[in-house]
């Protein structure tokens, strides 16, 4: 239950009395003598109620109400009035005030009005939160594409972790989308308006690593002309994405660990520490703890980075996403080139589903772009050690079911007729492939 109340009144005795009553009843109280002060310090989406006198020097309570209504029409405002102000207060309620209390009022009357207003505020904020979550979910579905159970679970994990102030380790093969997931963790969290700095640890020469991360002062080493801000300092307030973290030199691992622990860094050639507020998202192909046991990575840093872990499944483990991703990449490439993407034939789709995709989504995107250009390779086949015929048939069946469900917006009767399947058989196949009709309601 919310319990925050802001009291705005120019009379010190009224403020003191109301604060005492409310504090004893468990309310969190903030006092202001003038309406202008309240407006200047009022946070967005204030989780409480405003209690304001009507007649005050400078901005009146009615003017404050008008300003608050413009900023947040659902914010409850209770007005405190003298006897002669009652008709004015009634008119103010028609204009959006939640309630008014005529002076002198009893603590019981005040508490009753406040609790009702706080209950209303709680419902409004909860409704907003649910709408925001739905909007974020829709945006994320358009960013991390796929209908497989693994992708749906990944999106849920990203939404949960995005708002949490914890470091995240992303594990996945080359081309599986680690940087895109890292970007989503940043963009869908509270640091979205701050810098997102991506570094590939394998691409930085060891001799330049420290200067690249921590920056340097003028003359710190031969060739260091002028002061340079390092990537970690530049990302202050935001997110640092360290790809292929397993390639980071051991000496720099120790310094990164210190930055994570102390939230401070020192430029090369400087003695002064600089405070930084960073979220670290690291990505790796191998298991960092196995790397630590082999002496190639610091175990303490591995634990610091792996507060939460996300595993990205390779494309061969979520083949049902291949047609959707291929279509998306082909359409995007065709639009960029100002042309229409050719249709995907059944034979071509079978090839796509049978291929092992060692380069994962990156390789698929390249194949889709070639398709948009009309440059399809006729020899796209499953690599040695590929799937059995039954596995390929299963993947193709799942795609056919998904396409029909999407076409008929989850309407079972239409799917049954299109695929010529009895309801019981359709239900069994949907259950086996993890398909739920609710996921397709209102779809394209």
C-alpha positions as CSV (number, residue, x, y, z in Angstrom):
1,X,0.0,0.0,0.0
2,X,1.3,3.4,-0.9
3,X,1.8,5.8,2.0
4,X,3.5,9.0,0.6
5,X,1.9,12.4,1.2
6,X,3.1,15.8,0.3
7,X,1.7,18.7,2.4
8,X,1.8,22.2,0.9
9,X,0.7,25.0,3.3
10,X,2.1,28.4,4.2
11,X,1.0,28.1,7.9
12,X,3.8,26.4,9.9
13,X,1.3,25.3,12.6
14,X,-0.9,23.5,10.1
15,X,2.1,21.8,8.6
16,X,3.4,20.7,12.0
17,X,0.0,19.3,13.1
18,X,-0.7,17.4,9.9
19,X,2.9,16.0,9.9
20,X,2.4,14.7,13.4
21,X,-1.0,13.1,12.7
22,X,0.3,11.4,9.5
23,X,3.6,10.3,10.9
24,X,2.0,8.6,13.8
25,X,-0.3,6.8,11.4
26,X,2.6,5.4,9.4
27,X,2.5,7.9,6.5
28,X,5.7,9.2,4.8
29,X,5.4,13.0,4.9
30,X,7.1,15.7,2.9
31,X,6.4,19.4,3.8
32,X,6.5,22.5,1.6
33,X,5.7,26.1,2.5
34,X,5.1,27.2,-1.1
35,X,3.5,25.5,-4.1
36,X,6.5,26.5,-6.3
37,X,8.9,24.5,-4.1
38,X,6.6,21.5,-4.4
39,X,6.5,21.6,-8.2
40,X,10.3,22.0,-8.4
41,X,10.9,18.9,-6.3
42,X,8.0,16.6,-7.3
43,X,9.3,13.4,-8.9
44,X,7.7,12.0,-12.0
45,X,5.0,9.3,-11.3
46,X,4.9,10.4,-7.6
47,X,3.5,7.4,-5.7
48,X,1.2,9.3,-3.4
49,X,-1.2,12.2,-2.7
50,X,-0.8,16.0,-2.6
51,X,-2.5,17.8,0.3
52,X,-2.5,21.5,-0.4
53,X,-4.0,24.7,1.1
54,X,-6.0,26.8,-1.4
55,X,-4.9,30.3,-0.3
56,X,-1.1,30.8,-0.2
57,X,1.3,33.6,-1.2
58,X,2.5,33.3,-4.8
59,X,1.0,30.3,-6.5
60,X,-2.3,29.3,-5.0
61,X,-3.6,25.8,-4.4
62,X,-5.9,26.1,-7.4
63,X,-3.0,27.1,-9.6
64,X,-0.9,24.2,-8.2
65,X,-3.8,21.8,-9.0
66,X,-3.9,23.1,-12.6
67,X,-0.2,22.5,-13.1
68,X,-0.3,19.1,-11.5
69,X,-3.3,18.2,-13.8
70,X,-1.3,19.1,-16.8
71,X,1.6,16.9,-15.7
72,X,-0.4,13.9,-14.4
73,X,-4.2,14.1,-14.5
74,X,-4.5,11.0,-12.3
75,X,-2.5,12.4,-9.4
76,X,-4.9,12.8,-6.4
77,X,-4.9,16.3,-5.0
78,X,-6.8,17.1,-1.8
79,X,-7.5,20.8,-1.1
80,X,-7.6,22.4,2.4
81,X,-10.1,25.3,2.5
82,X,-11.5,27.9,4.8
83,X,-15.3,28.3,5.2
84,X,-15.5,30.9,2.4
85,X,-13.6,28.8,-0.1
86,X,-16.0,25.8,-0.1
87,X,-17.9,26.8,-3.4
88,X,-14.4,27.4,-5.0
89,X,-13.3,23.9,-3.8
90,X,-16.4,22.2,-5.2
91,X,-15.7,23.8,-8.5
92,X,-12.1,22.6,-8.2
93,X,-13.3,19.0,-7.8
94,X,-15.2,19.4,-11.0
95,X,-11.8,20.4,-12.6
96,X,-10.0,17.4,-11.2
97,X,-9.3,17.7,-7.5
98,X,-9.9,14.4,-5.6
99,X,-11.4,15.9,-2.4
100,X,-11.5,19.0,-0.2
101,X,-11.4,19.4,3.6
102,X,-12.8,22.4,5.3
103,X,-10.7,23.8,8.1
104,X,-10.7,22.9,11.0
105,X,-10.8,19.2,10.1
106,X,-10.4,16.1,12.3
107,X,-7.5,13.6,12.0
108,X,-10.1,10.9,11.3
109,X,-11.6,12.8,8.4
110,X,-8.1,13.5,7.0
111,X,-7.0,9.9,7.3
112,X,-10.1,8.6,5.6
113,X,-9.8,10.9,2.6
114,X,-6.0,10.2,2.3
115,X,-6.5,6.4,2.4
116,X,-9.1,6.4,-0.3
117,X,-6.9,8.7,-2.4
118,X,-3.9,6.4,-1.9
119,X,-5.9,3.3,-2.9
120,X,-6.9,5.1,-6.1
121,X,-3.3,6.1,-6.8
122,X,-2.1,2.5,-6.3
123,X,-4.6,1.2,-8.8
124,X,-3.6,3.9,-11.4
125,X,0.2,3.2,-11.0
126,X,-0.3,-0.6,-11.2
127,X,-2.4,-0.2,-14.3
128,X,0.4,2.0,-15.8
129,X,3.0,-0.5,-14.9
130,X,1.0,-3.3,-16.6
131,X,0.6,-1.2,-19.8
132,X,4.3,-0.3,-19.8
133,X,5.2,-4.0,-19.4
134,X,3.0,-4.9,-22.3
135,X,4.5,-2.2,-24.4
136,X,8.0,-3.3,-23.5
137,X,7.1,-6.9,-24.3
138,X,5.8,-6.0,-27.7
139,X,9.0,-3.9,-28.5
140,X,11.2,-6.8,-27.3
141,X,9.3,-9.3,-29.5
142,X,10.1,-7.0,-32.5
143,X,13.8,-6.9,-31.5
144,X,14.5,-10.5,-30.4
145,X,12.6,-12.4,-33.1
146,X,11.5,-15.9,-32.7
147,X,8.6,-18.1,-31.5
148,X,10.6,-21.0,-30.1
149,X,10.2,-21.8,-26.4
150,X,13.9,-20.9,-25.9
151,X,13.4,-17.4,-27.4
152,X,10.3,-16.8,-25.4
153,X,12.1,-17.7,-22.2
154,X,15.0,-15.5,-23.2
155,X,12.7,-12.5,-23.8
156,X,11.2,-13.0,-20.3
157,X,14.7,-13.2,-18.8
158,X,15.8,-10.1,-20.6
159,X,12.8,-8.1,-19.3
160,X,13.4,-9.3,-15.8
161,X,17.1,-8.5,-15.8
162,X,16.9,-5.2,-17.7
163,X,15.6,-3.3,-14.7
164,X,17.9,-5.0,-12.1
165,X,21.3,-3.4,-11.2
166,X,23.3,-6.6,-11.7
167,X,26.1,-7.6,-14.0
168,X,25.2,-10.2,-16.6
169,X,27.2,-12.9,-18.4
170,X,25.9,-13.9,-21.9
171,X,27.0,-17.3,-23.2
172,X,26.6,-18.2,-26.9
173,X,28.3,-19.3,-30.1
174,X,29.6,-16.9,-32.7
175,X,26.8,-15.1,-34.5
176,X,24.1,-16.1,-32.0
177,X,23.2,-12.5,-31.2
178,X,25.1,-11.8,-27.9
179,X,25.5,-8.0,-28.6
180,X,21.9,-7.6,-29.6
181,X,20.8,-9.2,-26.3
182,X,23.2,-7.0,-24.4
183,X,21.8,-3.9,-26.2
184,X,18.3,-5.0,-25.1
185,X,19.3,-5.3,-21.5
186,X,20.5,-1.7,-21.8
187,X,17.7,-0.3,-23.9
188,X,14.9,-1.8,-21.8
189,X,16.3,-0.7,-18.4
190,X,16.8,2.5,-16.4
191,X,20.2,3.2,-18.1
192,X,18.7,3.5,-21.6
193,X,19.4,7.2,-21.9
194,X,23.0,6.7,-20.9
195,X,25.9,5.5,-23.0
196,X,26.2,1.9,-24.3
197,X,29.8,1.1,-25.0
198,X,30.7,-2.1,-26.8
199,X,34.2,-3.5,-26.8
200,X,35.5,-6.7,-28.4
201,X,38.3,-7.9,-26.1
202,X,39.8,-10.1,-28.8
203,X,40.2,-7.2,-31.2
204,X,42.3,-4.9,-28.9
205,X,46.1,-5.4,-28.9
206,X,47.4,-6.3,-25.4
207,X,49.7,-3.4,-25.4
208,X,46.8,-0.9,-25.9
209,X,44.3,-2.7,-23.7
210,X,44.8,-0.7,-20.5
211,X,44.8,2.7,-22.2
212,X,41.6,1.7,-24.2
213,X,39.7,0.7,-21.1
214,X,41.0,3.2,-18.5
215,X,42.3,6.1,-20.6
216,X,45.5,8.0,-19.9
217,X,47.0,11.3,-18.9
218,X,49.4,13.2,-21.2
219,X,52.8,11.7,-21.2
220,X,51.7,8.5,-19.4
221,X,53.7,6.5,-22.0
222,X,55.6,7.1,-25.2
223,X,53.2,8.5,-27.7
224,X,50.5,9.5,-25.2
225,X,49.9,13.0,-26.4
226,X,47.2,14.7,-24.4
227,X,44.6,13.3,-22.0
228,X,42.3,10.6,-23.2
229,X,39.1,9.4,-21.6
230,X,38.9,5.6,-21.5
231,X,35.9,3.5,-22.6
232,X,34.9,2.7,-19.0
233,X,34.9,6.3,-17.9
234,X,33.0,7.4,-21.1
235,X,30.3,4.8,-20.2
236,X,29.8,6.3,-16.7
237,X,26.1,6.0,-15.8
238,X,25.5,3.5,-18.6
239,X,26.5,0.0,-19.7
240,X,29.8,-1.5,-20.9
241,X,29.5,-4.6,-23.1
242,X,32.7,-6.7,-23.1
243,X,32.5,-9.3,-25.9
244,X,34.8,-12.3,-25.9
245,X,35.8,-11.4,-22.3
246,X,37.8,-14.7,-22.2
247,X,40.4,-12.9,-24.4
248,X,41.1,-10.1,-21.8
249,X,44.7,-10.2,-20.6
250,X,45.1,-11.4,-17.0
251,X,46.7,-8.1,-15.9
252,X,43.7,-6.2,-17.1
253,X,41.3,-8.7,-15.5
254,X,42.7,-7.7,-12.1
255,X,42.1,-4.0,-12.8
256,X,38.6,-4.6,-14.1
257,X,37.8,-6.5,-11.0
258,X,38.9,-3.6,-8.9
259,X,36.6,-1.2,-10.9
260,X,33.7,-3.5,-10.4
261,X,34.3,-3.9,-6.6
262,X,35.1,-0.2,-5.9
263,X,33.2,1.6,-8.7
264,X,36.4,3.6,-9.2
265,X,39.2,3.7,-11.8
266,X,42.5,5.5,-12.5
267,X,43.7,6.7,-15.8
268,X,47.2,5.6,-16.8
269,X,49.7,8.0,-15.5
270,X,47.3,9.5,-12.9
271,X,47.1,9.1,-9.1
272,X,43.6,10.3,-8.6
273,X,40.6,7.9,-8.6
274,X,37.5,8.7,-10.6
275,X,34.1,7.4,-9.4
276,X,32.1,5.6,-12.1
277,X,28.7,4.0,-12.1
278,X,28.7,1.1,-14.5
279,X,26.8,-2.0,-15.4
280,X,29.0,-4.7,-16.9
281,X,27.6,-7.1,-19.5
282,X,30.1,-9.6,-20.7
283,X,29.9,-12.2,-23.4
284,X,31.8,-15.4,-23.9
285,X,31.8,-18.6,-25.9
286,X,33.6,-20.9,-23.4
287,X,32.7,-21.5,-19.7
288,X,34.6,-18.9,-17.7
289,X,34.9,-21.2,-14.7
290,X,36.6,-23.8,-16.8
291,X,38.8,-21.1,-18.2
292,X,39.7,-20.2,-14.6
293,X,40.5,-23.8,-13.7
294,X,42.8,-23.9,-16.7
295,X,44.6,-20.7,-15.4
296,X,43.4,-18.5,-18.3
297,X,40.9,-16.4,-16.4
298,X,40.5,-15.0,-12.9
299,X,38.0,-17.0,-10.9
300,X,37.0,-14.1,-8.7
301,X,36.3,-12.0,-11.8
302,X,34.2,-14.8,-13.3
303,X,32.0,-14.8,-10.3
304,X,31.7,-11.0,-10.3
305,X,30.6,-11.0,-13.9
306,X,28.3,-14.0,-13.6
307,X,25.7,-12.5,-11.2
308,X,23.1,-13.6,-13.7
309,X,23.7,-15.7,-16.8
310,X,21.9,-15.8,-20.1
311,X,22.5,-18.7,-22.5
312,X,21.7,-18.1,-26.2
313,X,20.8,-21.3,-28.0
314,X,22.4,-21.9,-31.3
315,X,20.2,-21.7,-34.3
316,X,20.3,-25.5,-34.9
317,X,18.6,-25.9,-31.5
318,X,15.7,-23.6,-32.4
319,X,15.1,-24.4,-36.0
320,X,11.4,-23.4,-35.8
321,X,12.6,-19.8,-35.8
322,X,14.5,-20.1,-39.0
323,X,11.7,-19.3,-41.5
324,X,10.6,-16.2,-39.5
325,X,14.1,-14.9,-39.2
326,X,15.0,-15.6,-42.8
327,X,11.8,-13.8,-44.0
328,X,12.6,-10.8,-41.7
329,X,16.2,-10.5,-42.9
330,X,15.2,-10.9,-46.5
331,X,12.5,-8.3,-46.3
332,X,14.8,-5.9,-44.5
333,X,17.5,-6.3,-47.1
334,X,15.1,-6.0,-50.0
335,X,13.6,-2.8,-48.6
336,X,17.1,-1.4,-48.2
337,X,17.9,-2.2,-51.8
338,X,14.6,-0.9,-53.1
339,X,13.3,-4.2,-54.4
340,X,10.9,-7.0,-53.5
341,X,12.3,-10.2,-51.8
342,X,11.6,-13.3,-53.9
343,X,9.2,-15.9,-52.4
344,X,10.8,-18.8,-50.5
345,X,10.0,-22.1,-52.2
346,X,9.2,-25.2,-50.3
347,X,12.4,-26.8,-51.4
348,X,14.4,-23.8,-50.3
349,X,12.6,-23.8,-46.9
350,X,13.5,-27.5,-46.5
351,X,17.2,-26.6,-47.2
352,X,17.1,-23.8,-44.6
353,X,15.6,-26.1,-42.0
354,X,18.1,-28.9,-42.8
355,X,21.3,-26.7,-42.7
356,X,23.4,-26.7,-39.4
357,X,24.1,-22.9,-39.4
358,X,27.5,-22.9,-37.8
359,X,27.5,-19.1,-38.1
360,X,24.1,-19.0,-36.4
361,X,21.9,-15.9,-37.0
362,X,24.7,-13.9,-38.6
363,X,25.1,-16.6,-41.3
364,X,21.3,-16.8,-41.7
365,X,21.1,-13.0,-42.2
366,X,23.8,-13.2,-44.9
367,X,21.9,-16.0,-46.7
368,X,18.7,-14.0,-46.5
369,X,20.4,-11.0,-48.0
370,X,21.7,-13.1,-50.9
371,X,18.2,-14.4,-51.4
372,X,16.9,-10.8,-51.6
373,X,19.5,-10.2,-54.3
374,X,18.5,-13.4,-56.2
375,X,21.8,-15.0,-55.4
376,X,20.7,-18.1,-53.6
377,X,23.3,-20.8,-53.3
378,X,21.9,-24.1,-54.6
379,X,24.2,-26.1,-52.4
380,X,23.0,-25.1,-49.0
381,X,22.9,-28.5,-47.3
382,X,23.2,-30.0,-43.9
383,X,26.8,-30.3,-42.7
384,X,28.3,-33.6,-41.6
385,X,26.8,-34.6,-38.3
386,X,23.5,-33.0,-39.2
387,X,20.0,-34.0,-38.2
388,X,18.2,-37.1,-39.0
389,X,15.3,-37.2,-41.5
390,X,12.8,-37.5,-38.6
391,X,14.3,-34.4,-36.9
392,X,14.0,-32.4,-40.2
393,X,10.4,-33.6,-40.6
394,X,9.6,-32.5,-37.1
395,X,11.0,-29.0,-37.7
396,X,9.1,-28.7,-40.9
397,X,5.9,-29.8,-39.3
398,X,6.3,-27.2,-36.5
399,X,6.8,-24.5,-39.0
400,X,3.7,-25.5,-41.0
401,X,1.6,-25.4,-37.8
402,X,3.0,-22.1,-36.7
403,X,2.4,-20.5,-40.2
404,X,-1.3,-21.8,-40.1
405,X,-1.9,-20.5,-36.6
406,X,-0.4,-17.2,-37.5
407,X,-2.5,-17.0,-40.7
408,X,-5.8,-17.7,-38.9
409,X,-4.9,-15.7,-35.8
410,X,-5.1,-18.8,-33.5
411,X,-8.6,-19.7,-34.7
412,X,-8.4,-23.5,-34.4
413,X,-11.2,-24.3,-36.9
414,X,-9.5,-22.5,-39.7
415,X,-6.2,-24.3,-38.9
416,X,-7.9,-27.7,-38.9
417,X,-9.5,-27.0,-42.3
418,X,-6.3,-25.6,-43.8
419,X,-4.1,-28.5,-42.7
420,X,-6.9,-31.1,-43.0
421,X,-6.3,-32.4,-39.4
422,X,-8.9,-33.6,-36.9
423,X,-9.0,-31.5,-33.7
424,X,-7.4,-34.2,-31.5
425,X,-4.5,-34.7,-33.8
426,X,-3.9,-30.9,-34.1
427,X,-4.0,-30.6,-30.3
428,X,-1.5,-33.3,-29.9
429,X,0.9,-31.8,-32.5
430,X,0.6,-28.3,-31.0
431,X,1.3,-29.7,-27.5
432,X,4.4,-31.7,-28.8
433,X,5.8,-28.5,-30.5
434,X,5.0,-26.2,-27.5
435,X,2.5,-24.1,-29.5
436,X,-0.3,-22.3,-27.7
437,X,-3.1,-20.7,-29.6
438,X,-3.2,-17.6,-27.3
439,X,0.2,-16.6,-28.6
440,X,-1.3,-16.1,-32.1
441,X,-4.6,-14.3,-31.2
442,X,-4.8,-10.9,-32.9
443,X,-1.7,-11.7,-34.9
444,X,-0.9,-10.8,-38.5
